[in-house]
Amino acid sequence: MSDESKPVFANPAPLGLIGFGSTTVILSLINAGLLPKGGEPVVLPLAFAFGGLIQILAGLMEFRVGNTFGMVAFLSYGAFWWWFASLVLLGGHGVLDLSQAGSTIAVVLIGWGVFTLYMWVATFRLSKALWWVFLTLWVTFFLLGFGDLLHVPTLNRAGGWLGLVCGLLAMYTSFALVTNSTFGKTVLPLGAPSGH
């Protein structure tokens, strides 16, 4: 059988990364205080469609190509965006009573920080670009979670700024993967994994 008959799969990571990165940037601009808090509803359709659905599709494609890390990351963070958007949408319309949920939401964010911390450990075998994305993401989750839990708005704002960095790093990584694939060579560096 010739190599021409083998199916060729595109790398789904750039798609998942841009969905994650762009949605994270917009929400982080609000968390950092650079955009008004009243703009949060604008994030919801983006969270459902691009941060959520696109990442879930990318995660399913990662499953198809046998990438466990990509599958777990994109399916999980895609589901995170659906959780976030549903929480804001349902809470904002009184379907869910979130008036006493502050500490629970904070603990959920901290839980996402713990999950992201263990995903970050796996990035030591991946590119430096992904290492930086996951490092800034787990710290962002902890800042936002502990900011809510301890009622320290400065931590939330710091989480917004670091989330902005994280989102921009994810967008850069997507850009580099697409550009390098299109040109068939390294045009934009991603950084070698640790130990290489």
C-alpha positions as CSV (number, residue, x, y, z in Angstrom):
1,M,0.0,0.0,0.0
2,S,1.4,3.4,-0.9
3,D,1.7,6.3,1.4
4,E,-0.7,8.3,-0.8
5,S,-3.6,6.1,0.5
6,K,-3.0,7.0,4.1
7,P,-5.3,9.7,5.5
8,V,-3.6,12.9,6.3
9,F,-4.9,14.9,9.3
10,A,-4.4,18.5,10.0
11,N,-3.1,19.6,13.4
12,P,-6.2,20.7,15.4
13,A,-4.1,22.5,18.1
14,P,-4.0,25.9,16.4
15,L,-7.8,25.9,16.1
16,G,-8.3,25.0,19.8
17,L,-5.6,27.5,20.8
18,I,-7.1,30.5,19.0
19,G,-10.6,29.6,20.4
20,F,-9.2,29.5,23.9
21,G,-6.8,32.5,23.4
22,S,-9.2,35.0,21.9
23,T,-12.0,34.3,24.4
24,T,-9.5,34.4,27.3
25,V,-8.2,37.8,26.1
26,I,-11.6,39.4,26.0
27,L,-12.7,38.1,29.4
28,S,-9.3,39.0,30.9
29,L,-9.6,42.6,29.6
30,I,-12.8,42.8,31.7
31,N,-11.2,41.1,34.7
32,A,-8.2,43.5,34.5
33,G,-10.5,46.5,34.4
34,L,-9.6,47.6,30.9
35,L,-13.1,46.9,29.6
36,P,-16.3,47.5,31.6
37,K,-17.8,44.7,33.7
38,G,-21.0,45.4,31.9
39,G,-19.3,44.0,28.8
40,E,-19.3,40.5,30.2
41,P,-22.5,39.5,28.3
42,V,-20.6,40.2,25.1
43,V,-18.2,37.3,26.1
44,L,-21.0,34.8,26.4
45,P,-21.7,34.1,22.7
46,L,-17.9,34.0,22.1
47,A,-17.5,31.6,25.1
48,F,-20.2,29.3,23.7
49,A,-19.1,29.4,20.0
50,F,-15.4,29.9,19.9
51,G,-14.0,29.2,23.4
52,G,-16.4,26.4,23.9
53,L,-17.6,24.7,20.7
54,I,-14.4,25.2,18.7
55,Q,-12.2,23.8,21.5
56,I,-14.5,20.8,21.9
57,L,-14.3,20.1,18.2
58,A,-10.5,20.5,18.4
59,G,-10.4,18.1,21.3
60,L,-12.4,15.5,19.4
61,M,-10.0,15.9,16.5
62,E,-7.0,15.5,18.9
63,F,-8.6,12.2,20.0
64,R,-8.7,11.2,16.3
65,V,-5.0,11.9,15.8
66,G,-4.1,10.1,19.1
67,N,-3.0,13.2,21.1
68,T,-4.1,12.6,24.7
69,F,-2.8,15.9,26.0
70,G,-4.6,17.9,23.3
71,M,-7.8,15.9,23.7
72,V,-7.9,16.4,27.5
73,A,-7.0,20.1,27.3
74,F,-9.3,21.2,24.5
75,L,-12.3,19.2,25.7
76,S,-11.8,20.4,29.3
77,Y,-11.3,24.1,28.6
78,G,-14.1,24.0,26.0
79,A,-16.4,22.6,28.7
80,F,-15.1,25.3,31.1
81,W,-16.2,28.1,28.7
82,W,-19.7,26.4,28.4
83,W,-19.8,26.4,32.3
84,F,-18.8,30.0,32.5
85,A,-21.2,31.2,29.9
86,S,-24.1,29.1,31.3
87,L,-23.4,30.4,34.8
88,V,-23.4,34.1,33.7
89,L,-26.4,33.6,31.4
90,L,-28.6,31.6,33.8
91,G,-27.5,33.6,36.9
92,G,-28.1,36.9,35.1
93,H,-31.6,35.9,34.2
94,G,-32.5,34.6,37.6
95,V,-32.7,30.9,36.5
96,L,-29.9,30.2,39.0
97,D,-29.7,32.0,42.3
98,L,-26.1,32.9,42.6
99,S,-26.5,35.4,45.5
100,Q,-24.8,33.1,48.0
101,A,-22.5,31.2,45.5
102,G,-19.5,33.4,45.8
103,S,-17.2,31.0,47.7
104,T,-18.4,28.0,45.6
105,I,-17.5,29.8,42.4
106,A,-14.1,30.7,43.9
107,V,-13.5,27.1,44.8
108,V,-14.4,25.9,41.3
109,L,-11.9,28.4,39.9
110,I,-9.2,27.1,42.3
111,G,-10.1,23.6,41.2
112,W,-9.5,24.6,37.6
113,G,-6.2,26.0,38.8
114,V,-5.3,22.6,40.3
115,F,-6.3,20.8,37.0
116,T,-4.3,23.3,35.0
117,L,-1.3,22.8,37.3
118,Y,-1.2,19.1,36.6
119,M,-1.6,19.8,32.8
120,W,1.3,22.2,33.1
121,V,3.5,19.5,34.4
122,A,2.8,17.5,31.2
123,T,4.0,20.6,29.1
124,F,7.5,20.0,30.2
125,R,7.6,17.5,27.4
126,L,6.0,19.9,24.9
127,S,7.0,23.2,23.4
128,K,8.1,26.2,25.6
129,A,5.2,28.1,24.1
130,L,2.7,25.7,25.6
131,W,4.7,25.6,28.8
132,W,4.2,29.4,29.2
133,V,0.5,29.2,28.2
134,F,-0.2,26.6,31.0
135,L,2.0,28.3,33.6
136,T,0.2,31.6,33.2
137,L,-3.2,29.9,33.1
138,W,-2.9,27.9,36.4
139,V,-1.6,31.1,38.1
140,T,-4.5,33.0,36.6
141,F,-7.0,30.6,37.9
142,F,-5.5,30.7,41.4
143,L,-5.5,34.5,41.4
144,L,-9.1,34.7,40.3
145,G,-10.2,32.0,42.7
146,F,-8.4,33.3,45.8
147,G,-9.4,36.9,44.8
148,D,-13.0,35.8,45.0
149,L,-12.6,33.6,48.0
150,L,-10.7,36.2,50.1
151,H,-12.6,39.2,48.7
152,V,-9.4,40.8,47.4
153,P,-10.2,42.7,44.2
154,T,-6.5,43.3,43.6
155,L,-6.0,39.5,43.1
156,N,-8.8,39.4,40.6
157,R,-7.3,42.4,38.7
158,A,-3.9,40.7,38.7
159,G,-5.6,37.5,37.4
160,G,-7.1,39.6,34.6
161,W,-3.7,40.9,33.6
162,L,-2.1,37.5,33.7
163,G,-5.1,36.0,31.9
164,L,-4.5,38.6,29.2
165,V,-0.9,37.4,28.9
166,C,-2.0,33.8,28.8
167,G,-4.6,34.5,26.1
168,L,-2.0,36.4,24.0
169,L,0.5,33.5,24.4
170,A,-2.1,31.0,23.2
171,M,-2.9,33.2,20.2
172,Y,0.8,33.5,19.4
173,T,1.2,29.7,19.7
174,S,-1.8,29.2,17.3
175,F,-0.2,31.8,14.9
176,A,3.2,30.0,15.0
177,L,1.7,26.6,14.4
178,V,-0.4,27.8,11.4
179,T,2.5,29.8,10.0
180,N,5.1,27.1,10.4
181,S,2.8,24.5,8.9
182,T,1.9,26.7,6.0
183,F,5.5,27.5,5.2
184,G,6.7,24.0,5.9
185,K,9.5,25.3,8.2
186,T,10.0,27.1,11.5
187,V,9.2,30.7,10.8
188,L,8.0,31.5,14.3
189,P,9.7,29.8,17.3
190,L,7.8,27.7,19.8
191,G,10.8,26.7,21.9
192,A,12.1,23.2,22.4
193,P,10.7,21.1,25.3
194,S,12.7,21.0,28.6
195,G,15.8,18.8,28.4
196,H,16.1,19.1,24.6
